[in-house]
Amino acid sequence: MKSLFALIVLAALLGAVSSAQAAGPSVPLDSVAIDVNNEASLQRGAHLFVNYCMGCHSAQFMRYNRVGRDLGLTENQVIRNMVFTTDEDGELVSSGSLMTNAMTRAYGNEAFGKAPPDLTLVARVRGTDWLYTFLRSFYRDESRPLGVNNVVFENVGMPHPLWELQGWQEKRKDADGTVHLDLLRAGTMSAPEYDRAIRDLVTFLSYLAEPIQADRQRIGIIVMLFLLVFLVLAYLLKKEYWKDVH
Ligand code: HEC
């Protein structure tokens, strides 16, 4: 009975492992070191996000002024640089609004085959390495409706939003099946500049998915220091209490 149970658990575990692998991308992911304490990087990322992504994607669980506060921007800077959405009367929405946009699901489904998902939590769902590799892996593919494909997300419905910056890439396969992306036409940024821009964008997406993470890390360090000091005090107290007991 016991061994049967063990067998079932083992089979379930193996199943979980193999399905996790099956869902993974077909190319190795590039890893990215992000720093959510880097305010300048977060600001650059936010700038890219509102200018290049929010036409299609929302971040509907976040408010503009919360981003402004966390990223060290004044109310005016937030209104001027981040808020482009208007309400029914054509007025800019207030800085306290949620970061939504005007694209309906029905329109998104019709235009792209799949409505652009909300991106507030995408960094937690996909991970930062996945996002970093995905946003650098678009390539020309005439067989796709929009003429563009992605090696990390095969047959993605999203056009390359940053083609002006990155330029266009072409996919090449080695004899051993390794996938390479060669630059076909240069964009306004060099490859290292584009990588840096995407790192900023991914840093912002990571912040968006967990705005409290910088505070959490800081508080964690303070708590560890407190416990260390407390350990010393507790040890001295213990020595004091036990000094006459043999
Ligand atoms: C022209 C519209 C459009 C723009 C602009 C756009 N996207 Fe998308 N995006 C889409 C669509 C449509 C999908 C859904 C694709 C699918 O599932 O096939 C998508 C999917 C994604 C996904 C995958 C989500 C998931 O987990 O499945 C990510 C990540 C993403 N977009 C990030 C971005 C970022 C970052 C930007 C800005 C640099 C951006 N997008 C700009 C249309 C757009």
Boltz pocket constraint, residues with backbone or C-beta under 6 A from the ligand:
constraints:
  - pocket:
      binder: B
      contacts: [[A, 48], [A, 49], [A, 52], [A, 53], [A, 54], [A, 55], [A, 56], [A, 57], [A, 108], [A, 112], [A, 114], [A, 115], [A, 116], [A, 117], [A, 119], [A, 122], [A, 125], [A, 126], [A, 131], [A, 134], [A, 135], [A, 155], [A, 156], [A, 157], [A, 158], [A, 159], [A, 161], [A, 162], [A, 201]]
      max_distance: 6.0
